[in-house]
Amino acid sequence: MPAADPRVIVALDFAHPARALALMDRLDPAQCALKVGKEMFVVAGPEPVRWMVERGFRVFLDLKFHDIPNTVAQACAAATRLGVWMLNVHAAGGQAMLEAARQAVAQTAAERGRPRPWLIAVTVLTSLDDADLAAVGMAGPTAAAARRLALLAQAAGLDGVVCSAQEAVPLRAACGAAFKLVTPGIRPRGSARDDQARIITPEAAIANGADYLVIGRPITQAPDPLAALAAINASLANLQRNPQ
């Protein structure tokens, strides 16, 4: 993977925008993309996203829209106007919602004369396991649910899904090589599990077919975040040089 398209997406899940922006100032857009989620967006609004885009970062706006089709379409249009690289919705919102989101993103990007951002769908959150799905009345197991929702997103014309890297192999087989697989729940060897139920190492995730790895606390809470990111990138580069 060329440096212009880094595999790692650093999750800036900070309650205080100043901390996120301080880390952003130390990072290199050639070495990582950035993810802005609900916590930071609710606290700080869209302005930090604009700053990140202006600094040359690819920004994944991770707000996981899930509502009636018109509401999600308007939210996706607003996200597109921010100039983000990628945004997401919940696949469980259904085909009509997914199609409305896709159309809004494409139309808004065309109106702005810019390439449209990738639109991906969340399948099953990596904090959930089979028992959690059963508790909310969702047909499982998690791997089957993820595959079902990924195929729904693909049928609606989305670019890919957020999924556990443990499910990347069957999803790649089901959805093909062009379908993007964005995988959270990534933990380098020796990292804490935190609140993730389905975790995997960066090397195993790429070997399974993941395109991008969302990594937060193992980088952002490391004693030296830049060294932690560099070590992950080096391990991935070594994997490409010496495929299993």
DRENDO-1510 file (C-alpha; in Angstrom, 1 decimal, always signed):
<recs>
REC; n; res; u; v; w
REC; 1; MET; +0.0; +0.0; +0.0 .
REC; 2; PRO; +1.6; +3.3; -1.0 .
REC; 3; ALA; +2.2; +6.0; +1.6 .
REC; 4; ALA; -0.5; +8.2; +0.0 .
REC; 5; ASP; -3.1; +5.6; +1.0 .
REC; 6; PRO; -2.1; +4.6; +4.6 .
REC; 7; ARG; -3.9; +1.6; +6.1 .
REC; 8; VAL; -4.2; +2.9; +9.6 .
REC; 9; ILE; -7.0; +5.3; +10.6 .
REC; 10; VAL; -6.2; +6.8; +14.0 .
REC; 11; ALA; -9.4; +7.3; +16.1 .
REC; 12; LEU; -9.3; +10.7; +17.7 .
REC; 13; ASP; -11.8; +9.8; +20.4 .
REC; 14; PHE; -11.1; +12.6; +22.8 .
REC; 15; ALA; -13.5; +14.6; +24.9 .
REC; 16; HIS; -11.3; +17.7; +24.6 .
REC; 17; PRO; -10.7; +18.9; +21.0 .
REC; 18; ALA; -7.5; +20.6; +22.0 .
REC; 19; ARG; -5.9; +17.2; +22.8 .
REC; 20; ALA; -7.1; +15.7; +19.4 .
REC; 21; LEU; -5.7; +18.7; +17.5 .
REC; 22; ALA; -2.5; +18.6; +19.4 .
REC; 23; LEU; -2.0; +15.0; +18.4 .
REC; 24; MET; -3.1; +15.8; +14.8 .
REC; 25; ASP; -0.3; +18.5; +14.6 .
REC; 26; ARG; +2.3; +15.7; +15.3 .
REC; 27; LEU; +0.9; +13.2; +12.8 .
REC; 28; ASP; +1.8; +12.9; +9.1 .
REC; 29; PRO; -1.1; +12.6; +6.6 .
REC; 30; ALA; +1.1; +10.2; +4.6 .
REC; 31; GLN; +1.3; +7.8; +7.6 .
REC; 32; CYS; -2.4; +7.7; +8.7 .
REC; 33; ALA; -5.9; +8.8; +8.2 .
REC; 34; LEU; -8.0; +10.2; +11.1 .
REC; 35; LYS; -11.3; +9.2; +12.5 .
REC; 36; VAL; -13.7; +11.7; +14.2 .
REC; 37; GLY; -16.5; +10.1; +16.2 .
REC; 38; LYS; -19.5; +11.1; +18.1 .
REC; 39; GLU; -17.7; +12.2; +21.3 .
REC; 40; MET; -15.5; +14.8; +19.7 .
REC; 41; PHE; -18.1; +15.9; +17.1 .
REC; 42; VAL; -20.7; +16.6; +19.8 .
REC; 43; VAL; -18.2; +18.5; +21.9 .
REC; 44; ALA; -16.5; +20.5; +19.1 .
REC; 45; GLY; -18.8; +20.4; +16.1 .
REC; 46; PRO; -17.6; +20.3; +12.5 .
REC; 47; GLU; -14.8; +22.9; +12.7 .
REC; 48; PRO; -12.0; +20.4; +13.8 .
REC; 49; VAL; -13.0; +18.2; +10.8 .
REC; 50; ARG; -12.5; +21.2; +8.5 .
REC; 51; TRP; -9.0; +21.8; +10.0 .
REC; 52; MET; -8.0; +18.2; +9.5 .
REC; 53; VAL; -9.1; +18.2; +5.9 .
REC; 54; GLU; -7.2; +21.5; +5.4 .
REC; 55; ARG; -4.1; +19.9; +6.8 .
REC; 56; GLY; -4.3; +17.2; +4.1 .
REC; 57; PHE; -5.6; +14.3; +6.2 .
REC; 58; ARG; -8.1; +11.8; +5.0 .
REC; 59; VAL; -10.9; +12.1; +7.5 .
REC; 60; PHE; -13.4; +9.3; +8.3 .
REC; 61; LEU; -16.4; +10.9; +9.9 .
REC; 62; ASP; -17.7; +8.1; +12.1 .
REC; 63; LEU; -21.2; +9.2; +13.2 .
REC; 64; LYS; -23.1; +6.0; +12.2 .
REC; 65; PHE; -26.2; +7.7; +11.0 .
REC; 66; HIS; -29.4; +5.6; +11.6 .
REC; 67; ASP; -32.8; +7.3; +11.1 .
REC; 68; ILE; -35.5; +7.7; +8.6 .
REC; 69; PRO; -34.2; +8.0; +5.0 .
REC; 70; ASN; -34.7; +11.7; +4.6 .
REC; 71; THR; -33.0; +12.6; +7.8 .
REC; 72; VAL; -30.0; +10.4; +7.1 .
REC; 73; ALA; -29.8; +11.7; +3.5 .
REC; 74; GLN; -29.6; +15.3; +4.8 .
REC; 75; ALA; -27.0; +14.4; +7.4 .
REC; 76; CYS; -24.9; +12.6; +4.7 .
REC; 77; ALA; -25.1; +15.7; +2.5 .
REC; 78; ALA; -23.9; +17.9; +5.3 .
REC; 79; ALA; -21.0; +15.5; +6.0 .
REC; 80; THR; -20.1; +15.5; +2.3 .
REC; 81; ARG; -19.9; +19.3; +2.3 .
REC; 82; LEU; -17.2; +19.1; +5.0 .
REC; 83; GLY; -14.9; +17.4; +2.5 .
REC; 84; VAL; -14.5; +14.2; +4.4 .
REC; 85; TRP; -12.9; +11.1; +2.8 .
REC; 86; MET; -15.4; +8.6; +4.2 .
REC; 87; LEU; -18.6; +8.5; +6.3 .
REC; 88; ASN; -20.9; +5.8; +7.6 .
REC; 89; VAL; -24.4; +4.8; +8.4 .
REC; 90; HIS; -25.9; +1.8; +10.1 .
REC; 91; ALA; -26.8; -1.0; +7.6 .
REC; 92; ALA; -29.6; -2.0; +10.0 .
REC; 93; GLY; -31.4; +1.2; +8.8 .
REC; 94; GLY; -32.6; -0.7; +5.8 .
REC; 95; GLN; -32.2; -0.5; +2.0 .
REC; 96; ALA; -34.3; +2.6; +1.5 .
REC; 97; MET; -32.2; +4.5; +4.1 .
REC; 98; LEU; -29.0; +3.2; +2.5 .
REC; 99; GLU; -30.0; +4.2; -1.0 .
REC; 100; ALA; -31.1; +7.7; +0.2 .
REC; 101; ALA; -27.7; +8.2; +1.8 .
REC; 102; ARG; -25.9; +7.1; -1.3 .
REC; 103; GLN; -27.9; +9.4; -3.5 .
REC; 104; ALA; -27.4; +12.4; -1.2 .
REC; 105; VAL; -23.6; +11.9; -1.1 .
REC; 106; ALA; -23.3; +11.5; -4.8 .
REC; 107; GLN; -25.5; +14.5; -5.6 .
REC; 108; THR; -23.9; +16.8; -3.0 .
REC; 109; ALA; -20.4; +15.9; -4.2 .
REC; 110; ALA; -21.4; +16.6; -7.8 .
REC; 111; GLU; -22.9; +20.0; -6.9 .
REC; 112; ARG; -19.5; +20.8; -5.2 .
REC; 113; GLY; -17.5; +19.6; -8.2 .
REC; 114; ARG; -15.4; +17.2; -6.0 .
REC; 115; PRO; -15.0; +13.4; -5.8 .
REC; 116; ARG; -17.6; +11.9; -3.6 .
REC; 117; PRO; -16.6; +10.4; -0.2 .
REC; 118; TRP; -16.8; +6.8; +0.4 .
REC; 119; LEU; -20.0; +5.7; +2.1 .
REC; 120; ILE; -19.8; +2.6; +4.2 .
REC; 121; ALA; -22.2; +0.8; +6.5 .
REC; 122; VAL; -21.8; -0.5; +10.0 .
REC; 123; THR; -22.7; -4.2; +10.2 .
REC; 124; VAL; -22.3; -5.5; +13.8 .
REC; 125; LEU; -20.5; -3.4; +16.3 .
REC; 126; THR; -17.3; -5.0; +17.5 .
REC; 127; SER; -18.4; -4.6; +21.1 .
REC; 128; LEU; -21.2; -7.1; +20.5 .
REC; 129; ASP; -21.1; -10.9; +20.6 .
REC; 130; ASP; -23.6; -13.6; +19.9 .
REC; 131; ALA; -25.3; -13.2; +23.2 .
REC; 132; ASP; -25.7; -9.5; +22.7 .
REC; 133; LEU; -27.4; -10.0; +19.4 .
REC; 134; ALA; -29.8; -12.5; +20.9 .
REC; 135; ALA; -30.6; -10.1; +23.7 .
REC; 136; VAL; -31.8; -7.4; +21.2 .
REC; 137; GLY; -33.7; -9.9; +19.1 .
REC; 138; MET; -31.3; -9.9; +16.1 .
REC; 139; ALA; -30.6; -13.1; +14.2 .
REC; 140; GLY; -27.1; -14.3; +14.7 .
REC; 141; PRO; -24.5; -15.5; +15.0 .
REC; 142; THR; -22.4; -12.3; +14.6 .
REC; 143; ALA; -20.6; -13.6; +11.5 .
REC; 144; ALA; -23.9; -14.4; +9.7 .
REC; 145; ALA; -25.5; -11.1; +10.8 .
REC; 146; ALA; -22.4; -9.2; +9.4 .
REC; 147; ARG; -22.6; -11.0; +6.1 .
REC; 148; ARG; -26.3; -10.4; +5.7 .
REC; 149; LEU; -25.9; -6.6; +6.4 .
REC; 150; ALA; -22.8; -6.3; +4.2 .
REC; 151; LEU; -24.7; -7.8; +1.3 .
REC; 152; LEU; -27.6; -5.4; +1.9 .
REC; 153; ALA; -25.2; -2.5; +1.9 .
REC; 154; GLN; -23.6; -3.7; -1.3 .
REC; 155; ALA; -27.0; -4.1; -3.0 .
REC; 156; ALA; -27.8; -0.5; -2.0 .
REC; 157; GLY; -24.7; +0.7; -3.8 .
REC; 158; LEU; -22.4; +1.5; -0.8 .
REC; 159; ASP; -18.7; +1.3; -1.1 .
REC; 160; GLY; -18.1; -1.0; +1.8 .
REC; 161; VAL; -18.7; -1.8; +5.5 .
REC; 162; VAL; -17.3; -1.5; +9.0 .
REC; 163; CYS; -16.9; -5.0; +10.3 .
REC; 164; SER; -14.8; -7.0; +12.6 .
REC; 165; ALA; -11.6; -8.2; +11.0 .
REC; 166; GLN; -12.5; -11.7; +12.2 .
REC; 167; GLU; -15.3; -11.5; +9.6 .
REC; 168; ALA; -13.2; -10.1; +6.8 .
REC; 169; VAL; -12.4; -13.4; +5.1 .
REC; 170; PRO; -16.1; -14.4; +4.5 .
REC; 171; LEU; -17.1; -10.9; +3.7 .
REC; 172; ARG; -14.3; -10.5; +1.1 .
REC; 173; ALA; -15.5; -13.8; -0.4 .
REC; 174; ALA; -19.1; -12.7; -0.4 .
REC; 175; CYS; -18.7; -9.1; -1.6 .
REC; 176; GLY; -15.6; -9.2; -3.8 .
REC; 177; ALA; -12.2; -7.4; -4.0 .
REC; 178; ALA; -13.5; -3.9; -4.6 .
REC; 179; PHE; -15.8; -3.7; -1.6 .
REC; 180; LYS; -14.0; -1.8; +1.2 .
REC; 181; LEU; -13.6; -3.5; +4.6 .
REC; 182; VAL; -12.9; -1.0; +7.4 .
REC; 183; THR; -12.1; -2.8; +10.7 .
REC; 184; PRO; -12.1; -1.5; +14.2 .
REC; 185; GLY; -11.3; -3.7; +17.2 .
REC; 186; ILE; -7.7; -3.7; +16.3 .
REC; 187; ARG; -5.3; -4.4; +19.1 .
REC; 188; PRO; -1.5; -4.9; +18.6 .
REC; 189; ARG; +0.0; -7.8; +20.6 .
REC; 190; GLY; +0.1; -6.9; +24.3 .
REC; 191; SER; -2.6; -4.2; +24.1 .
REC; 192; ALA; -5.6; -4.1; +26.5 .
REC; 193; ARG; -8.8; -5.5; +25.2 .
REC; 194; ASP; -10.8; -2.4; +26.6 .
REC; 195; ASP; -14.5; -2.6; +25.7 .
REC; 196; GLN; -14.0; -4.7; +22.5 .
REC; 197; ALA; -15.5; -8.2; +22.3 .
REC; 198; ARG; -14.0; -9.2; +18.9 .
REC; 199; ILE; -10.4; -8.1; +18.6 .
REC; 200; ILE; -7.5; -9.0; +16.3 .
REC; 201; THR; -4.0; -7.8; +15.6 .
REC; 202; PRO; -3.2; -5.4; +12.8 .
REC; 203; GLU; -1.2; -8.1; +10.9 .
REC; 204; ALA; -3.9; -10.7; +11.1 .
REC; 205; ALA; -6.5; -8.1; +10.0 .
REC; 206; ILE; -4.7; -7.3; +6.8 .
REC; 207; ALA; -4.0; -11.0; +6.2 .
REC; 208; ASN; -7.7; -11.6; +6.5 .
REC; 209; GLY; -8.5; -9.0; +3.8 .
REC; 210; ALA; -9.2; -5.8; +5.7 .
REC; 211; ASP; -8.5; -2.6; +3.7 .
REC; 212; TYR; -8.2; -0.1; +6.6 .
REC; 213; LEU; -7.6; -0.5; +10.3 .
REC; 214; VAL; -9.3; +1.8; +12.9 .
REC; 215; ILE; -6.9; +2.0; +15.9 .
REC; 216; GLY; -7.6; +4.4; +18.8 .
REC; 217; ARG; -6.3; +3.8; +22.3 .
REC; 218; PRO; -3.3; +1.6; +21.4 .
REC; 219; ILE; -1.9; +4.7; +19.6 .
REC; 220; THR; -3.6; +7.7; +21.3 .
REC; 221; GLN; -2.9; +6.5; +24.8 .
REC; 222; ALA; +0.5; +5.1; +24.2 .
REC; 223; PRO; +3.5; +6.8; +26.0 .
REC; 224; ASP; +4.7; +7.8; +22.5 .
REC; 225; PRO; +1.8; +7.8; +20.0 .
REC; 226; LEU; +4.1; +8.5; +17.0 .
REC; 227; ALA; +6.3; +5.5; +17.9 .
REC; 228; ALA; +3.2; +3.3; +18.4 .
REC; 229; LEU; +1.9; +4.3; +14.9 .
REC; 230; ALA; +5.3; +3.8; +13.3 .
REC; 231; ALA; +5.6; +0.3; +14.8 .
REC; 232; ILE; +2.2; -0.7; +13.4 .
REC; 233; ASN; +3.0; +0.7; +10.0 .
REC; 234; ALA; +6.4; -1.1; +10.0 .
REC; 235; SER; +4.7; -4.4; +10.9 .
REC; 236; LEU; +2.3; -4.0; +8.0 .
REC; 237; ALA; +5.0; -3.1; +5.6 .
REC; 238; ASN; +6.9; -6.2; +6.7 .
REC; 239; LEU; +3.8; -8.2; +6.1 .
REC; 240; GLN; +3.6; -7.0; +2.5 .
REC; 241; ARG; +7.2; -7.8; +1.9 .
REC; 242; ASN; +6.9; -11.2; +3.4 .
REC; 243; PRO; +3.3; -12.4; +2.9 .
REC; 244; GLN; +2.3; -15.5; +4.7 .
</recs>
